[in-house]
Amino acid sequence: MRTLDMHCDTLMHCAFKWRDDIEKGDLFELDGQVDLKRLSSAGAVGEFFAVYMPPADSYITHWNTEFIEDEEYIADCVQIFEQSVARHTDIAAKALNAEDVEKNIKAGKVSCILTMEDGRAVLGKLENLKRFYDMGFRALSLTHNYTNCFGTPNSLDPRLNEHGLNPFGKEAVEYMQELGMLVDVSHLSDGGFWDVADICKKPFIATHSNARAVAGHQRNLKDDMLRALAERGGVTGLNLCPPFIEFTEGNTHTSLEGCVKHIKHIVNVAGIETMGLGSDFDGIFGTQEVGDVSQFGKLADALKKEGFSEDDIEKIFWKNTLRVMREACK
């Protein structure tokens, strides 16, 4: 099934799994929800592999290891990404832009796109953005769940959610568009979203966010946000995390029915061109009817039953994201 999924956290797991011997790190065959073997077997167009920046307190509580400095952690993730692609040139290739993806499609290879989740390592310096761009990063989630040099993340506190980007954040967004690095508003505050929408002349993205009108989680986008994203040619990726699909107490399961509800709503509000995939695989909990990268066919079948055409599904599954890369990635 041709897919171009805009977000997974697989590199994080690899970085901790092979912490003591990074040279052994490999994305080919893994226990989680994403690996190159399944992507290739499924016929995927590509995958955005995020370097997620773990909170400092999670190193001990979740990973049972001492804190790793951000630069070292990023280097470990990038090394695993680069060496995995180099080892498996028969099925995978790095991609920096749409032209690379199209070339890889013709060669029958999965495109691997490097991204970063949480811009804290930028440290308020444009030269760091350029350095990460030169390392191959082609999308950056401005914030995760903590305030950083860009601004404020999404929050349960309505007052905090109104906070926008700080002065550096605004300058950085403009610079990212000049560089050809995708601006990702997933995890950003509502105020920050509107700052990005005002600044961006090229499309921007929400790599893994759903519709807040369907599931009232603050990580999802309001209808006016979806329309603004559409007006600027952007795309939001369907996130399979249970509370982002159905925001009810104790929900730990993502159903196909719930996924279809979000897709139908976003398409009705913002148009078919605004819908993409952003699974959040290897970064979510609970269970999903679409359980890994090999199972997107289930979602395609469910959409067909709801009257979506093959062309519609192709746009949602990969063509919309490829268009955004063509317009905003260099």
MIGU-361528 format. One record per residue (C-alpha): residue number from 0; x, y, z; residue in one letter. Coordinates in Angstrom, 2 decimals, padded with zeros to 5 digits, m for minus. Example, Ala and Ser with C-alpha at 12.3 -4.5 7.8 and 13.67 -1.06 7.14 Angstrom:
BEGIN
<node i="0" u="012.30" v="m004.50" w="007.80" aa="A"/>
<node i="1" u="013.67" v="m001.06" w="007.14" aa="S"/>
END
This chain:
BEGIN
<node i="0" u="000.00" v="000.00" w="000.00" aa="M"/>
<node i="1" u="001.57" v="003.30" w="m001.07" aa="R"/>
<node i="2" u="001.90" v="005.52" w="001.99" aa="T"/>
<node i="3" u="004.00" v="008.51" w="003.01" aa="L"/>
<node i="4" u="003.62" v="008.63" w="006.78" aa="D"/>
<node i="5" u="004.72" v="011.92" w="008.37" aa="M"/>
<node i="6" u="005.64" v="010.76" w="011.87" aa="H"/>
<node i="7" u="007.09" v="007.82" w="013.77" aa="C"/>
<node i="8" u="009.30" v="007.67" w="016.87" aa="D"/>
<node i="9" u="011.21" v="004.54" w="015.88" aa="T"/>
<node i="10" u="014.65" v="006.14" w="016.00" aa="L"/>
<node i="11" u="014.20" v="006.92" w="019.70" aa="M"/>
<node i="12" u="013.74" v="003.24" w="020.52" aa="H"/>
<node i="13" u="016.75" v="002.31" w="018.41" aa="C"/>
<node i="14" u="018.94" v="004.91" w="020.10" aa="A"/>
<node i="15" u="018.20" v="003.45" w="023.53" aa="F"/>
<node i="16" u="018.25" v="m000.19" w="022.40" aa="K"/>
<node i="17" u="021.74" v="000.16" w="020.95" aa="W"/>
<node i="18" u="022.95" v="002.82" w="023.36" aa="R"/>
<node i="19" u="026.15" v="000.89" w="024.17" aa="D"/>
<node i="20" u="026.95" v="000.02" w="020.55" aa="D"/>
<node i="21" u="025.35" v="002.46" w="018.12" aa="I"/>
<node i="22" u="027.09" v="000.87" w="015.14" aa="E"/>
<node i="23" u="024.81" v="m002.15" w="015.54" aa="K"/>
<node i="24" u="021.69" v="000.02" w="015.30" aa="G"/>
<node i="25" u="019.53" v="m000.90" w="012.32" aa="D"/>
<node i="26" u="016.03" v="000.03" w="011.17" aa="L"/>
<node i="27" u="015.61" v="m003.09" w="009.04" aa="F"/>
<node i="28" u="013.68" v="m005.45" w="011.35" aa="E"/>
<node i="29" u="012.31" v="m004.29" w="014.71" aa="L"/>
<node i="30" u="009.82" v="m005.36" w="017.36" aa="D"/>
<node i="31" u="007.77" v="m002.15" w="017.20" aa="G"/>
<node i="32" u="005.40" v="m000.73" w="014.60" aa="Q"/>
<node i="33" u="007.83" v="000.52" w="011.94" aa="V"/>
<node i="34" u="010.82" v="m000.96" w="010.18" aa="D"/>
<node i="35" u="012.28" v="m000.93" w="006.69" aa="L"/>
<node i="36" u="011.37" v="m004.55" w="006.02" aa="K"/>
<node i="37" u="007.64" v="m003.98" w="006.58" aa="R"/>
<node i="38" u="007.66" v="m000.62" w="004.81" aa="L"/>
<node i="39" u="009.21" v="m002.21" w="001.75" aa="S"/>
<node i="40" u="006.96" v="m005.28" w="001.79" aa="S"/>
<node i="41" u="003.89" v="m003.05" w="002.08" aa="A"/>
<node i="42" u="004.97" v="m000.93" w="m000.90" aa="G"/>
<node i="43" u="005.32" v="002.28" w="001.13" aa="A"/>
<node i="44" u="006.49" v="005.41" w="m000.64" aa="V"/>
<node i="45" u="008.27" v="006.67" w="002.45" aa="G"/>
<node i="46" u="008.44" v="007.39" w="006.16" aa="E"/>
<node i="47" u="009.33" v="010.49" w="008.17" aa="F"/>
<node i="48" u="011.70" v="009.24" w="010.88" aa="F"/>
<node i="49" u="011.61" v="011.71" w="013.78" aa="A"/>
<node i="50" u="014.44" v="012.35" w="016.18" aa="V"/>
<node i="51" u="012.20" v="012.84" w="019.22" aa="Y"/>
<node i="52" u="013.87" v="014.72" w="022.07" aa="M"/>
<node i="53" u="012.96" v="012.91" w="025.32" aa="P"/>
<node i="54" u="012.33" v="015.00" w="028.45" aa="P"/>
<node i="55" u="015.32" v="014.90" w="030.79" aa="A"/>
<node i="56" u="013.38" v="013.15" w="033.56" aa="D"/>
<node i="57" u="012.34" v="010.30" w="031.23" aa="S"/>
<node i="58" u="015.87" v="008.96" w="030.83" aa="Y"/>
<node i="59" u="015.78" v="007.38" w="034.28" aa="I"/>
<node i="60" u="012.05" v="006.84" w="034.76" aa="T"/>
<node i="61" u="011.31" v="005.38" w="031.32" aa="H"/>
<node i="62" u="014.63" v="004.24" w="029.84" aa="W"/>
<node i="63" u="016.59" v="003.43" w="033.02" aa="N"/>
<node i="64" u="019.66" v="005.21" w="031.76" aa="T"/>
<node i="65" u="021.57" v="008.35" w="032.61" aa="E"/>
<node i="66" u="020.78" v="011.57" w="030.78" aa="F"/>
<node i="67" u="022.34" v="011.86" w="027.35" aa="I"/>
<node i="68" u="023.26" v="015.34" w="026.15" aa="E"/>
<node i="69" u="021.03" v="016.45" w="023.29" aa="D"/>
<node i="70" u="023.84" v="016.70" w="020.74" aa="E"/>
<node i="71" u="025.06" v="013.19" w="021.53" aa="E"/>
<node i="72" u="021.54" v="011.77" w="021.40" aa="Y"/>
<node i="73" u="020.85" v="013.46" w="018.06" aa="I"/>
<node i="74" u="024.14" v="012.16" w="016.67" aa="A"/>
<node i="75" u="023.23" v="008.62" w="017.76" aa="D"/>
<node i="76" u="019.82" v="008.79" w="016.06" aa="C"/>
<node i="77" u="021.27" v="010.25" w="012.88" aa="V"/>
<node i="78" u="023.99" v="007.58" w="012.78" aa="Q"/>
<node i="79" u="021.41" v="004.80" w="013.04" aa="I"/>
<node i="80" u="019.32" v="006.46" w="010.33" aa="F"/>
<node i="81" u="022.27" v="006.92" w="007.96" aa="E"/>
<node i="82" u="023.82" v="003.49" w="008.47" aa="Q"/>
<node i="83" u="020.47" v="001.74" w="008.09" aa="S"/>
<node i="84" u="019.87" v="003.37" w="004.71" aa="V"/>
<node i="85" u="023.45" v="002.61" w="003.65" aa="A"/>
<node i="86" u="023.10" v="m001.07" w="004.60" aa="R"/>
<node i="87" u="019.82" v="m001.62" w="002.80" aa="H"/>
<node i="88" u="020.21" v="000.21" w="m000.49" aa="T"/>
<node i="89" u="018.19" v="m002.50" w="m002.23" aa="D"/>
<node i="90" u="014.99" v="m001.38" w="m000.51" aa="I"/>
<node i="91" u="015.61" v="002.07" w="001.02" aa="A"/>
<node i="92" u="017.12" v="005.45" w="000.22" aa="A"/>
<node i="93" u="017.40" v="008.80" w="001.93" aa="K"/>
<node i="94" u="015.21" v="011.61" w="000.63" aa="A"/>
<node i="95" u="015.63" v="015.36" w="001.14" aa="L"/>
<node i="96" u="012.90" v="016.60" w="m001.20" aa="N"/>
<node i="97" u="010.10" v="015.54" w="m003.53" aa="A"/>
<node i="98" u="012.50" v="014.89" w="m006.41" aa="E"/>
<node i="99" u="014.35" v="012.35" w="m004.27" aa="D"/>
<node i="100" u="011.08" v="010.65" w="m003.34" aa="V"/>
<node i="101" u="009.99" v="010.44" w="m006.98" aa="E"/>
<node i="102" u="013.38" v="008.99" w="m007.96" aa="K"/>
<node i="103" u="013.09" v="006.42" w="m005.18" aa="N"/>
<node i="104" u="009.57" v="005.45" w="m006.28" aa="I"/>
<node i="105" u="010.90" v="004.67" w="m009.76" aa="K"/>
<node i="106" u="013.68" v="002.60" w="m008.21" aa="A"/>
<node i="107" u="011.24" v="000.69" w="m005.99" aa="G"/>
<node i="108" u="012.79" v="002.02" w="m002.79" aa="K"/>
<node i="109" u="011.29" v="003.37" w="000.43" aa="V"/>
<node i="110" u="012.19" v="007.03" w="000.98" aa="S"/>
<node i="111" u="013.54" v="007.76" w="004.47" aa="C"/>
<node i="112" u="013.06" v="011.39" w="005.54" aa="I"/>
<node i="113" u="014.79" v="012.69" w="008.68" aa="L"/>
<node i="114" u="012.82" v="015.02" w="010.97" aa="T"/>
<node i="115" u="013.09" v="016.40" w="014.50" aa="M"/>
<node i="116" u="010.40" v="016.56" w="017.18" aa="E"/>
<node i="117" u="011.01" v="019.47" w="019.59" aa="D"/>
<node i="118" u="013.28" v="022.33" w="018.56" aa="G"/>
<node i="119" u="014.91" v="022.74" w="021.97" aa="R"/>
<node i="120" u="018.33" v="021.74" w="020.61" aa="A"/>
<node i="121" u="018.25" v="024.76" w="018.30" aa="V"/>
<node i="122" u="019.03" v="026.81" w="021.43" aa="L"/>
<node i="123" u="017.76" v="030.05" w="019.92" aa="G"/>
<node i="124" u="020.41" v="030.14" w="017.18" aa="K"/>
<node i="125" u="019.65" v="030.26" w="013.45" aa="L"/>
<node i="126" u="023.05" v="028.71" w="012.76" aa="E"/>
<node i="127" u="021.88" v="025.58" w="014.57" aa="N"/>
<node i="128" u="018.84" v="025.39" w="012.31" aa="L"/>
<node i="129" u="021.17" v="025.59" w="009.31" aa="K"/>
<node i="130" u="023.41" v="022.91" w="010.84" aa="R"/>
<node i="131" u="020.47" v="020.54" w="011.31" aa="F"/>
<node i="132" u="019.31" v="021.28" w="007.77" aa="Y"/>
<node i="133" u="022.78" v="020.42" w="006.49" aa="D"/>
<node i="134" u="022.63" v="017.16" w="008.48" aa="M"/>
<node i="135" u="019.55" v="016.22" w="006.46" aa="G"/>
<node i="136" u="016.63" v="017.26" w="008.67" aa="F"/>
<node i="137" u="013.71" v="018.36" w="006.50" aa="R"/>
<node i="138" u="010.96" v="018.96" w="009.08" aa="A"/>
<node i="139" u="010.98" v="020.32" w="012.62" aa="L"/>
<node i="140" u="008.21" v="020.22" w="015.23" aa="S"/>
<node i="141" u="008.77" v="023.60" w="016.84" aa="L"/>
<node i="142" u="007.83" v="022.42" w="020.34" aa="T"/>
<node i="143" u="006.95" v="019.23" w="022.14" aa="H"/>
<node i="144" u="005.27" v="019.48" w="025.54" aa="N"/>
<node i="145" u="007.54" v="022.08" w="027.15" aa="Y"/>
<node i="146" u="008.33" v="025.71" w="026.42" aa="T"/>
<node i="147" u="011.53" v="026.14" w="024.43" aa="N"/>
<node i="148" u="013.39" v="028.72" w="022.34" aa="C"/>
<node i="149" u="010.54" v="028.83" w="019.80" aa="F"/>
<node i="150" u="007.63" v="029.35" w="022.16" aa="G"/>
<node i="151" u="004.86" v="027.58" w="024.04" aa="T"/>
<node i="152" u="003.41" v="024.09" w="023.45" aa="P"/>
<node i="153" u="m000.23" v="023.05" w="023.55" aa="N"/>
<node i="154" u="m001.69" v="023.25" w="027.04" aa="S"/>
<node i="155" u="m004.77" v="022.34" w="029.06" aa="L"/>
<node i="156" u="m004.60" v="025.91" w="030.37" aa="D"/>
<node i="157" u="m006.50" v="028.10" w="027.87" aa="P"/>
<node i="158" u="m004.37" v="031.12" w="028.78" aa="R"/>
<node i="159" u="m001.14" v="029.30" w="027.99" aa="L"/>
<node i="160" u="m002.64" v="027.91" w="024.81" aa="N"/>
<node i="161" u="m003.10" v="031.49" w="023.60" aa="E"/>
<node i="162" u="000.63" v="032.22" w="023.91" aa="H"/>
<node i="163" u="002.30" v="032.60" w="020.55" aa="G"/>
<node i="164" u="005.83" v="032.24" w="019.27" aa="L"/>
<node i="165" u="008.53" v="034.33" w="020.88" aa="N"/>
<node i="166" u="010.63" v="036.71" w="018.73" aa="P"/>
<node i="167" u="013.22" v="034.04" w="017.90" aa="F"/>
<node i="168" u="010.47" v="031.57" w="017.02" aa="G"/>
<node i="169" u="009.01" v="033.98" w="014.49" aa="K"/>
<node i="170" u="012.39" v="034.66" w="012.95" aa="E"/>
<node i="171" u="013.18" v="030.95" w="012.88" aa="A"/>
<node i="172" u="009.95" v="030.01" w="011.09" aa="V"/>
<node i="173" u="010.70" v="032.51" w="008.34" aa="E"/>
<node i="174" u="014.25" v="031.16" w="008.08" aa="Y"/>
<node i="175" u="013.06" v="027.55" w="007.92" aa="M"/>
<node i="176" u="010.88" v="028.40" w="004.95" aa="Q"/>
<node i="177" u="013.84" v="030.05" w="003.25" aa="E"/>
<node i="178" u="016.01" v="026.99" w="003.91" aa="L"/>
<node i="179" u="013.43" v="024.50" w="002.70" aa="G"/>
<node i="180" u="012.73" v="022.85" w="006.06" aa="M"/>
<node i="181" u="009.09" v="022.02" w="006.79" aa="L"/>
<node i="182" u="007.54" v="023.88" w="009.72" aa="V"/>
<node i="183" u="005.58" v="021.42" w="011.88" aa="D"/>
<node i="184" u="002.89" v="022.81" w="014.24" aa="V"/>
<node i="185" u="001.94" v="019.54" w="015.94" aa="S"/>
<node i="186" u="002.39" v="020.05" w="019.70" aa="H"/>
<node i="187" u="002.41" v="023.85" w="019.30" aa="L"/>
<node i="188" u="000.05" v="026.17" w="021.21" aa="S"/>
<node i="189" u="m002.97" v="027.62" w="019.41" aa="D"/>
<node i="190" u="m001.37" v="031.05" w="019.54" aa="G"/>
<node i="191" u="001.81" v="029.63" w="018.05" aa="G"/>
<node i="192" u="m000.18" v="028.02" w="015.26" aa="F"/>
<node i="193" u="m001.64" v="031.36" w="014.25" aa="W"/>
<node i="194" u="001.78" v="032.99" w="014.30" aa="D"/>
<node i="195" u="003.06" v="030.28" w="011.95" aa="V"/>
<node i="196" u="000.03" v="030.72" w="009.70" aa="A"/>
<node i="197" u="000.66" v="034.47" w="009.52" aa="D"/>
<node i="198" u="004.37" v="034.07" w="008.76" aa="I"/>
<node i="199" u="004.42" v="031.20" w="006.29" aa="C"/>
<node i="200" u="004.30" v="031.94" w="002.59" aa="K"/>
<node i="201" u="004.87" v="028.28" w="001.68" aa="K"/>
<node i="202" u="002.88" v="025.31" w="003.01" aa="P"/>
<node i="203" u="003.43" v="024.19" w="006.59" aa="F"/>
<node i="204" u="002.35" v="020.94" w="008.21" aa="I"/>
<node i="205" u="000.91" v="019.33" w="011.31" aa="A"/>
<node i="206" u="002.69" v="015.99" w="011.09" aa="T"/>
<node i="207" u="000.47" v="014.15" w="013.56" aa="H"/>
<node i="208" u="m002.69" v="016.00" w="014.61" aa="S"/>
<node i="209" u="m006.41" v="015.28" w="014.19" aa="N"/>
<node i="210" u="m009.66" v="017.29" w="014.39" aa="A"/>
<node i="211" u="m010.53" v="018.87" w="017.74" aa="R"/>
<node i="212" u="m014.22" v="019.04" w="016.78" aa="A"/>
<node i="213" u="m014.26" v="015.22" w="016.68" aa="V"/>
<node i="214" u="m011.96" v="014.56" w="019.66" aa="A"/>
<node i="215" u="m011.51" v="017.49" w="022.02" aa="G"/>
<node i="216" u="m007.86" v="016.89" w="022.89" aa="H"/>
<node i="217" u="m005.80" v="020.09" w="022.84" aa="Q"/>
<node i="218" u="m003.26" v="018.42" w="020.52" aa="R"/>
<node i="219" u="m005.84" v="018.33" w="017.74" aa="N"/>
<node i="220" u="m006.63" v="021.24" w="015.41" aa="L"/>
<node i="221" u="m009.75" v="023.40" w="015.53" aa="K"/>
<node i="222" u="m011.78" v="023.82" w="012.36" aa="D"/>
<node i="223" u="m010.54" v="027.35" w="011.74" aa="D"/>
<node i="224" u="m006.98" v="026.05" w="012.04" aa="M"/>
<node i="225" u="m007.69" v="023.30" w="009.52" aa="L"/>
<node i="226" u="m009.08" v="025.87" w="007.10" aa="R"/>
<node i="227" u="m006.04" v="028.12" w="007.61" aa="A"/>
<node i="228" u="m003.74" v="025.15" w="007.01" aa="L"/>
<node i="229" u="m005.64" v="024.41" w="003.80" aa="A"/>
<node i="230" u="m005.45" v="028.02" w="002.61" aa="E"/>
<node i="231" u="m001.67" v="027.82" w="002.82" aa="R"/>
<node i="232" u="m001.50" v="024.47" w="001.06" aa="G"/>
<node i="233" u="m000.57" v="022.48" w="004.15" aa="G"/>
<node i="234" u="m001.40" v="018.98" w="005.35" aa="V"/>
<node i="235" u="m002.24" v="017.40" w="008.71" aa="T"/>
<node i="236" u="m001.40" v="013.75" w="009.38" aa="G"/>
<node i="237" u="m003.88" v="011.35" w="010.98" aa="L"/>
<node i="238" u="m002.54" v="010.46" w="014.44" aa="N"/>
<node i="239" u="m003.48" v="006.96" w="015.65" aa="L"/>
<node i="240" u="m003.02" v="007.66" w="019.38" aa="C"/>
<node i="241" u="m006.31" v="006.61" w="021.08" aa="P"/>
<node i="242" u="m007.20" v="009.88" w="022.93" aa="P"/>
<node i="243" u="m006.53" v="011.92" w="019.79" aa="F"/>
<node i="244" u="m009.10" v="009.77" w="017.97" aa="I"/>
<node i="245" u="m011.68" v="009.47" w="020.76" aa="E"/>
<node i="246" u="m011.15" v="011.77" w="023.73" aa="F"/>
<node i="247" u="m012.96" v="009.78" w="026.39" aa="T"/>
<node i="248" u="m011.73" v="008.78" w="029.83" aa="E"/>
<node i="249" u="m009.68" v="005.61" w="029.78" aa="G"/>
<node i="250" u="m009.73" v="005.14" w="026.01" aa="N"/>
<node i="251" u="m006.79" v="002.97" w="024.92" aa="T"/>
<node i="252" u="m007.99" v="001.75" w="021.52" aa="H"/>
<node i="253" u="m008.04" v="003.36" w="018.10" aa="T"/>
<node i="254" u="m010.76" v="002.00" w="015.85" aa="S"/>
<node i="255" u="m011.07" v="002.26" w="012.09" aa="L"/>
<node i="256" u="m014.44" v="003.91" w="012.63" aa="E"/>
<node i="257" u="m012.78" v="006.64" w="014.70" aa="G"/>
<node i="258" u="m010.08" v="007.20" w="012.08" aa="C"/>
<node i="259" u="m012.69" v="007.54" w="009.35" aa="V"/>
<node i="260" u="m014.65" v="010.09" w="011.42" aa="K"/>
<node i="261" u="m011.59" v="012.35" w="011.64" aa="H"/>
<node i="262" u="m010.73" v="011.98" w="007.97" aa="I"/>
<node i="263" u="m014.29" v="012.74" w="006.86" aa="K"/>
<node i="264" u="m014.47" v="015.77" w="009.12" aa="H"/>
<node i="265" u="m011.14" v="017.21" w="008.03" aa="I"/>
<node i="266" u="m011.96" v="016.63" w="004.35" aa="V"/>
<node i="267" u="m015.37" v="018.28" w="004.78" aa="N"/>
<node i="268" u="m013.90" v="021.28" w="006.61" aa="V"/>
<node i="269" u="m010.62" v="021.79" w="004.77" aa="A"/>
<node i="270" u="m010.71" v="019.71" w="001.60" aa="G"/>
<node i="271" u="m009.20" v="016.43" w="000.49" aa="I"/>
<node i="272" u="m005.83" v="018.09" w="m000.22" aa="E"/>
<node i="273" u="m005.33" v="018.85" w="003.50" aa="T"/>
<node i="274" u="m005.49" v="015.25" w="004.76" aa="M"/>
<node i="275" u="m002.44" v="013.02" w="005.21" aa="G"/>
<node i="276" u="m001.02" v="010.30" w="007.43" aa="L"/>
<node i="277" u="000.93" v="010.90" w="010.64" aa="G"/>
<node i="278" u="000.59" v="007.64" w="012.54" aa="S"/>
<node i="279" u="002.84" v="008.46" w="015.52" aa="D"/>
<node i="280" u="003.82" v="004.78" w="015.45" aa="F"/>
<node i="281" u="006.30" v="003.72" w="018.13" aa="D"/>
<node i="282" u="005.34" v="006.82" w="020.10" aa="G"/>
<node i="283" u="001.79" v="005.90" w="021.12" aa="I"/>
<node i="284" u="000.16" v="003.59" w="023.63" aa="F"/>
<node i="285" u="m002.82" v="001.27" w="023.60" aa="G"/>
<node i="286" u="m003.99" v="m000.71" w="020.58" aa="T"/>
<node i="287" u="m004.84" v="000.30" w="017.05" aa="Q"/>
<node i="288" u="m006.83" v="m001.50" w="014.38" aa="E"/>
<node i="289" u="m004.15" v="m000.21" w="012.03" aa="V"/>
<node i="290" u="m001.45" v="m001.75" w="014.19" aa="G"/>
<node i="291" u="001.71" v="m001.08" w="012.18" aa="D"/>
<node i="292" u="002.96" v="000.26" w="008.85" aa="V"/>
<node i="293" u="001.90" v="m002.91" w="007.02" aa="S"/>
<node i="294" u="m001.78" v="m002.46" w="007.91" aa="Q"/>
<node i="295" u="m002.82" v="000.80" w="006.24" aa="F"/>
<node i="296" u="m004.77" v="m001.28" w="003.73" aa="G"/>
<node i="297" u="m007.42" v="m001.72" w="006.43" aa="K"/>
<node i="298" u="m007.91" v="002.04" w="006.51" aa="L"/>
<node i="299" u="m008.06" v="002.20" w="002.73" aa="A"/>
<node i="300" u="m010.81" v="m000.44" w="002.70" aa="D"/>
<node i="301" u="m012.77" v="001.43" w="005.37" aa="A"/>
<node i="302" u="m012.54" v="004.66" w="003.37" aa="L"/>
<node i="303" u="m013.71" v="002.91" w="000.19" aa="K"/>
<node i="304" u="m016.80" v="001.74" w="002.06" aa="K"/>
<node i="305" u="m017.48" v="005.40" w="002.93" aa="E"/>
<node i="306" u="m017.34" v="006.42" w="m000.72" aa="G"/>
<node i="307" u="m013.76" v="007.64" w="m001.01" aa="F"/>
<node i="308" u="m012.32" v="007.04" w="m004.49" aa="S"/>
<node i="309" u="m008.95" v="005.51" w="m005.26" aa="E"/>
<node i="310" u="m007.73" v="009.00" w="m006.20" aa="D"/>
<node i="311" u="m008.95" v="010.39" w="m002.86" aa="D"/>
<node i="312" u="m007.16" v="007.67" w="m000.94" aa="I"/>
<node i="313" u="m003.92" v="008.19" w="m002.87" aa="E"/>
<node i="314" u="m004.03" v="011.89" w="m002.03" aa="K"/>
<node i="315" u="m004.56" v="011.16" w="001.67" aa="I"/>
<node i="316" u="m002.04" v="008.33" w="001.86" aa="F"/>
<node i="317" u="000.88" v="009.98" w="000.04" aa="W"/>
<node i="318" u="000.25" v="012.45" w="m002.75" aa="K"/>
<node i="319" u="m000.74" v="015.43" w="m000.57" aa="N"/>
<node i="320" u="002.40" v="015.09" w="001.54" aa="T"/>
<node i="321" u="004.57" v="014.73" w="m001.56" aa="L"/>
<node i="322" u="003.01" v="017.92" w="m002.96" aa="R"/>
<node i="323" u="003.89" v="019.83" w="000.22" aa="V"/>
<node i="324" u="007.45" v="018.53" w="000.04" aa="M"/>
<node i="325" u="007.62" v="019.68" w="m003.56" aa="R"/>
<node i="326" u="006.48" v="023.17" w="m002.60" aa="E"/>
<node i="327" u="008.37" v="023.66" w="000.65" aa="A"/>
<node i="328" u="011.40" v="021.30" w="000.82" aa="C"/>
<node i="329" u="014.79" v="021.86" w="m000.77" aa="K"/>
END
